[in-house]
């Protein structure tokens, strides 16, 4: 039965009404898809493409900016190191100058103290010489009085005797120092 039915109905035969209606429907759908859907899809695809490409571009720009900032940081760091080294060198130079000035001041102060001490020693020596001369004079006058047996009451005579005695002592002392040398 199927075979008989198939023999009556030709499967390959075209129904022109259905074909025409199908072609019109296909043309309308094609027109709708080409005019409305494809541009929207293309627009969305372009937006996505731009977003992806823009994201990549933004990432590249951000990476370039980060590299530039990193380079600036390195330059500033190197400059800071150079400035630190310069400041350290200046501090060393200042330290050397301060030390030299302190040494010079200390040497000057030491020389002043030494000169003051020498002057004080010389003054003390002069005072001791004057005092010893007086004491030696008194002792020599007394000794001379005892030896000679008369008093030397005359001040001028006393001074002559004392001066002569001291000159003899100084000559004896000079002779002894010359022998030692």
Steps between C-alpha positions, in 0.01 A plus 500: 500500500769732561646426169173578332466822689853594413433423137207737498681774679831609346736607767722690265222701359510869603199674637539844363280669753696363791822574318400859438379549854825344632713717274316815611529397865869427448551838332319678786702317762819560301413871466420522874819318597716704259342833588434464871675208667835499318575869573409453865713187524782674314463801730521277809797314349671831417434628852645184647795519262555864594465417868753220471738703285443806720569292808820376344593856401416629848705220651792585270469870589478417869804275468690775315400755766605258774835448328543876465416551869739218591774664292434837665515331840834340409636836382383672818648219706833530320490878542428455870798265527722755324376780727558280805855428385561871439360592843711229659810634324415854613456376856838327485662817370331707772610248760858526376482881509350498849765256622777712346356816657466325837860378478619845406304657786629234739858559381456876538352457845780259596761747375329779695494286815864401448601864450300603806665221701844602374428863591378392843807280549725785392321739736527245783867449417565874499317533831701209642825656371412833657401332825812280495720801425356673801549198720848428361588867546388493861682174564817613324500829692463314822773254398731779389436681828595192690810435290623857492388565850334831428144579408413617160241753589550713196236408239724580205782290635256220567372514144853495357594197709180318404538583131862387496407177679216428255722571200754254631225241553367554147851470353560180695164364386572596134840328523338184640239496220775546240688202649189286490451572132 
